[in-house]
């Protein structure tokens, strides 16, 4: 890592985790909004959110490992 990368990474990984959650409400709104006419689209949005939740878990694990190494 280059000088300053550790501090930048701490900020970025927190942002990435928070950013996923920030969009959750919007996904739910649109999934419900399109569900009546486009149930398959709604299902895909819901499926995408499930994948994103898994990604969020992996990012959290990465953050924990990084923080542990910094202690």
NORBELJO-V28948 format. One record per backbone hydrogen bond with DSSP energy under -1.0 kcal/mol. NH is the residue of the N-H (numbers start at 1). CO is the residue of the C=O. E is the energy in kcal/mol with one decimal. If there is no record, write none. Layout:
nh=<NH | NH>
co=<CO | CO>
e=<E | E>
This chain:
nh=<5 | 8 | 9 | 10 | 11 | 12 | 13 | 14 | 15 | 16 | 17 | 18 | 19 | 20 | 21 | 22 | 23 | 27 | 28 | 29 | 30 | 31 | 32 | 33 | 34 | 38 | 42 | 43 | 44 | 45 | 46 | 47 | 48 | 49 | 50 | 51 | 52 | 53 | 54 | 55 | 56 | 57 | 58 | 59 | 60 | 61 | 62 | 63 | 64 | 65 | 66 | 67 | 68 | 69 | 70>
co=<2 | 4 | 5 | 6 | 7 | 8 | 9 | 10 | 11 | 12 | 13 | 14 | 15 | 16 | 17 | 18 | 19 | 23 | 24 | 25 | 26 | 27 | 28 | 29 | 30 | 34 | 38 | 39 | 40 | 41 | 42 | 43 | 44 | 45 | 46 | 47 | 48 | 49 | 50 | 51 | 52 | 53 | 54 | 55 | 56 | 57 | 58 | 59 | 60 | 61 | 62 | 63 | 64 | 65 | 66>
e=<-2.3 | -2.1 | -3.1 | -2.1 | -1.7 | -2.8 | -3.0 | -1.3 | -2.2 | -3.0 | -2.1 | -2.6 | -3.0 | -1.7 | -1.4 | -2.3 | -1.2 | -2.2 | -2.3 | -2.4 | -2.3 | -2.6 | -2.5 | -2.3 | -2.2 | -3.4 | -2.2 | -2.4 | -1.9 | -2.4 | -2.5 | -2.5 | -2.6 | -2.2 | -1.9 | -1.9 | -2.4 | -2.5 | -1.8 | -2.3 | -2.6 | -2.1 | -1.9 | -2.6 | -2.6 | -2.2 | -2.2 | -2.5 | -2.6 | -2.4 | -2.5 | -3.2 | -2.6 | -1.9 | -1.5>
